[in-house]
Amino acid sequence: MSKRLLISFRLVRWGFSQPLSAHCFKLTLRSYAALKLCRILLSAEGYRPSHELQHYRTLAALPEILGDEKKPNAEYLNDCRKKRNVVEYDDVGGASESDSDELIGFVKEFKDEVIAWLKKNHPELL
């Protein structure tokens, strides 16, 4: 319980620009951004993950949609999902600033890839 209380304190402190809070919160937001991009791909193909393990299944579908060469990306995003879970639920210091910075670099490139894929495969959705 005390760890969860610390996590809630961290979220409150983020509004006051505490360094620990900032990079943990950024990791959470950036993880959600990546998840949303994966969900866009899934939805464009007419799929919706079941409610159980929804985030895991959404990320796992990435190579099914973009090809097997994207399996390392799905594994990376799943690792980020696990880290986000730790930061959100278990451990105040579960992520570093470099984790957050690496993820934003990935998300920026991935966003461009998703847009290009949509233009090619589902231009009506843009």
C-alpha positions as CSV (number, residue, x, y, z in Angstrom):
1,M,0.0,0.0,0.0
2,S,2.8,2.4,0.8
3,K,4.2,2.1,-2.7
4,R,0.8,2.9,-4.2
5,L,0.6,5.9,-1.9
6,L,4.0,7.1,-3.1
7,I,2.9,6.7,-6.7
8,S,-0.1,8.9,-6.0
9,F,2.2,11.5,-4.4
10,R,4.4,11.3,-7.4
11,L,1.5,12.1,-9.7
12,V,0.6,15.1,-7.6
13,R,4.2,16.3,-7.4
14,W,4.5,16.1,-11.2
15,G,2.4,19.3,-11.4
16,F,5.2,21.0,-9.5
17,S,7.9,19.7,-12.0
18,Q,9.7,17.2,-9.7
19,P,12.4,15.5,-11.9
20,L,11.5,12.0,-10.9
21,S,7.8,12.6,-11.5
22,A,8.5,14.2,-14.9
23,H,10.3,11.4,-16.6
24,C,8.1,8.7,-15.0
25,F,5.0,10.6,-16.1
26,K,6.5,11.2,-19.6
27,L,7.1,7.5,-19.9
28,T,3.5,6.8,-19.1
29,L,2.2,9.3,-21.6
30,R,4.6,8.2,-24.3
31,S,3.6,4.5,-23.7
32,Y,0.0,5.4,-24.2
33,A,0.9,7.3,-27.4
34,A,2.6,4.2,-28.8
35,L,-0.4,2.1,-27.7
36,K,-2.8,4.4,-29.5
37,L,-0.8,4.2,-32.7
38,C,-0.9,0.4,-32.5
39,R,-4.7,0.6,-31.8
40,I,-5.1,2.7,-34.9
41,L,-3.5,0.0,-37.0
42,L,-5.7,-2.7,-35.4
43,S,-8.9,-0.7,-35.8
44,A,-8.1,0.1,-39.4
45,E,-7.9,-3.6,-40.1
46,G,-11.3,-4.1,-38.5
47,Y,-10.1,-5.7,-35.3
48,R,-10.7,-4.9,-31.6
49,P,-8.8,-6.7,-28.9
50,S,-10.8,-8.4,-26.2
51,H,-11.0,-6.6,-22.9
52,E,-8.7,-9.0,-21.1
53,L,-5.0,-8.2,-21.7
54,Q,-6.1,-5.5,-24.1
55,H,-2.9,-3.6,-24.1
56,Y,-0.7,-6.7,-24.5
57,R,-2.8,-8.0,-27.4
58,T,-2.9,-4.7,-29.1
59,L,0.9,-4.5,-29.1
60,A,1.3,-8.2,-30.0
61,A,-0.8,-7.6,-33.2
62,L,1.8,-5.2,-34.6
63,P,3.8,-7.8,-36.6
64,E,0.6,-9.3,-37.8
65,I,-0.4,-6.0,-39.4
66,L,3.0,-4.5,-40.5
67,G,4.9,-7.8,-41.0
68,D,7.2,-10.1,-39.1
69,E,10.1,-7.6,-39.3
70,K,8.2,-5.5,-36.8
71,K,8.3,-8.2,-34.1
72,P,11.3,-6.5,-32.3
73,N,9.2,-3.3,-32.2
74,A,6.3,-5.2,-30.6
75,E,8.7,-6.7,-28.1
76,Y,10.2,-3.3,-27.3
77,L,6.7,-1.7,-26.8
78,N,5.7,-4.6,-24.6
79,D,8.8,-4.0,-22.5
80,C,7.7,-0.4,-22.2
81,R,4.2,-1.5,-21.3
82,K,5.7,-3.6,-18.4
83,K,7.8,-0.6,-17.3
84,R,4.8,1.7,-17.4
85,N,2.9,-0.8,-15.3
86,V,5.7,-0.8,-12.7
87,V,5.8,3.0,-12.7
88,E,2.0,3.2,-12.4
89,Y,1.3,0.5,-9.8
90,D,4.4,-0.7,-8.0
91,D,7.6,1.4,-7.9
92,V,8.1,5.2,-7.8
93,G,11.5,4.9,-9.4
94,G,10.7,2.3,-12.0
95,A,11.9,4.3,-15.1
96,S,14.7,6.5,-16.0
97,E,14.9,9.7,-18.1
98,S,16.7,7.8,-20.8
99,D,13.8,5.3,-20.9
100,S,11.5,8.1,-21.5
101,D,13.7,9.8,-24.1
102,E,14.3,6.5,-26.0
103,L,10.5,5.9,-26.2
104,I,9.7,9.4,-27.5
105,G,12.2,8.8,-30.3
106,F,10.6,5.5,-31.2
107,V,7.1,7.0,-31.0
108,K,8.0,9.9,-33.4
109,E,9.3,7.5,-36.0
110,F,6.4,5.0,-35.5
111,K,3.8,7.8,-35.9
112,D,5.3,8.5,-39.4
113,E,5.3,4.8,-40.2
114,V,1.6,4.5,-39.2
115,I,0.6,7.5,-41.2
116,A,2.4,6.1,-44.3
117,W,0.8,2.7,-43.8
118,L,-2.7,4.4,-43.5
119,K,-2.1,6.4,-46.7
120,K,-1.2,3.2,-48.6
121,N,-3.7,0.8,-47.1
122,H,-6.6,2.9,-45.8
123,P,-6.5,6.4,-47.3
124,E,-10.2,6.9,-46.5
125,L,-9.3,7.0,-42.8
126,L,-7.1,10.1,-43.2
